[in-house]
């Protein structure tokens, strides 16, 4: 390194101004990708059930696209680590769009094997939608990270709520094209993911992760020449923080995916149509993302640990209500799924903040991608096991089991807080 042109904070873009631009671009892309994410969730299980003629494998689509998201999380994390958030996120969304096109072809050909391969590829959109939250935190001050994450998450609400409610009209459009009605929402998801990729590729500049690294290097250079101006290092939580943050997000994902996946199947078994299940899933998606600003404020104000514990309690309440709700009650099932989404939101925002606080900037994107692999595997496990468990027992048994499992967060949070 030469000493003639040291990097200093005076020679780089203003991080605060860049952060505002980054959040605007991320919000736009998340609105689009939210529609792509929710569309597939609504009808994936029903499409597989129709093709295979059995409920026991109805959870397979959810398992496949969450398994696909595990592989995509690694790829997006590594691309982001090497080249920045912009190419990583854009590549992920383009892959999701390709998977959506594959689902449409599979449905038109009535080919279950191609359907499952396409759903696996489609999972890249899910992984990328989640990875975008980390981009929102790259340039955020430590005391505002949860709020930055929540800004990105809440942007998914508009598309996430609109997507399931467009299941009926997109189904009609698909029929006009000679494609099975249930595949219609994947027309929306393919277009939405492709547009999200375009928005990021064109406008996510400066790249938040690359700029954050430049700022960190400049601060180190400034500190070397002016030690008195060095700010106190932000506290880390060590390996225990990584484990806790990952555990919070893994458990909330497993519980949420398992109950959510089988709810449309449960509703159809009780005589409800696609419009009713689409409404319930839309409210669930809304509850997953809409409370994010409040959740972010709570996490920054009261601490990561308390909101992580609240996640476990909320998911237990969701499981109990889903189990107790009569199958013919759309209102109670919608309330249960809303609580399920809220508990997931508490866990995701608090867990993301814990991970971001803990991991050094130099390894941040790679570690975040690895953590999201565990989250995706948990979702795949929940999606696959949910169909098997409902076929062997019942939907209420699944809901109660998932609610009880969520309570494991409480001793984990307590143990970490005690060590601190």
Helices and strands as residue ranges (DSSP letters): G 9-11, H 15-52, H 60-83, H 85-109, H 112-137, G 142-144, H 145-165, H 167-176, G 181-183, H 185-203, H 208-225, G 227-229, H 238-269, H 274-289, H 292-302, H 304-324, H 330-358, G 361-363, H 364-392, H 395-406, H 408-419
